[in-house]
């Protein structure tokens, strides 16, 4: 493996291209974007929509809703780290195969914490799977039908293992309540999961394709496995080791040349809270800021991840928006004084956001 010393500005510029944050792609390629960044983080659905808006030109306001519930080209389900994601429907075989390798819920400590056993959980998976075949049920309906009150708890601890086995995804909301269904019956065809080891290796490859240069610790956190396991997966790929600001990291060998040639620019984006760009860089996000002291403005208590202003992929501030009648107030809080060109770029992004949300923009600098 070769070695080269890179800057974080180079790394950010290269990643920005992988995330379509250097130039938005045509809307007919929206699914390619979702695939390329390993899904949209969907703990907050409006954030998932804005993550796609930040990367796709002329995205229609209802594009994500339509893809989920009409075209069924996206599927909402619990995925890596047990968090909600929107994944391409035609790639579920990959994700189901990889998620089936999750074993944390099979440990005695997990059974003790959730007052259950392996036998009970295996039986519950089969019961939930049968109940959801061809149906969309709310938590309460599912709990009542199976006589399992614990299924109604909001964090989904007992339902996530069902999703990892490829037997559960989200259906359309029923009023203010979420519903669950079974992926194969929802999509109308069987889903064959890939072999688990091969699937996780492909997920690791995709992670590096979107988030390199990355360490085993980065992949460990993102995929929720041990660091030795993460290192083993990354080293099984055709990788090169590089140095970023003196720290070793991995990059796919095919990408090493382009990474070394990457140059920072001043492309501006307003990324929503929980955007994959920030989630994928959690372990080293401070390195993408002018001063590590700003990290607490992005990664806030209770796991909240703020919306961020990026310039050439580097995190240059935070922002927020609020509807007020026909207007959309956009408040931008840069970490440091911004060049005039960057401020104009941020203003243009705020205006674009307001148009997407059907509002008139009012931009405030704080």
Secondary structure by P-SEA (a helix, b strand, c coil): cbbbbbcaaaaaaaaaaaacccccccccaaaaaaaaacccccccaaaaaaaaaacccccccaaaaaacccccccccccccccbbbbccccaaaaaaaaaaaccccccaaaaaaacccaaaaaaaaaaaaaaaccccccaaaaaaaaccccccccccccaaaaaaacccccccccccbbbbbbccccccbbbbbccaaaaaaaaaaaaaaccccccaaaaaaaacccaaaaaaaaaacbbbbbbcccccccccccaaaaaaaccccccccccccccaaaaaacccccccccccccccccccccccccbbbbccccccccbbbbbcccbbbbbbbbcccccaaaaaaaaaaaaaaaaaacbbbbbbcc
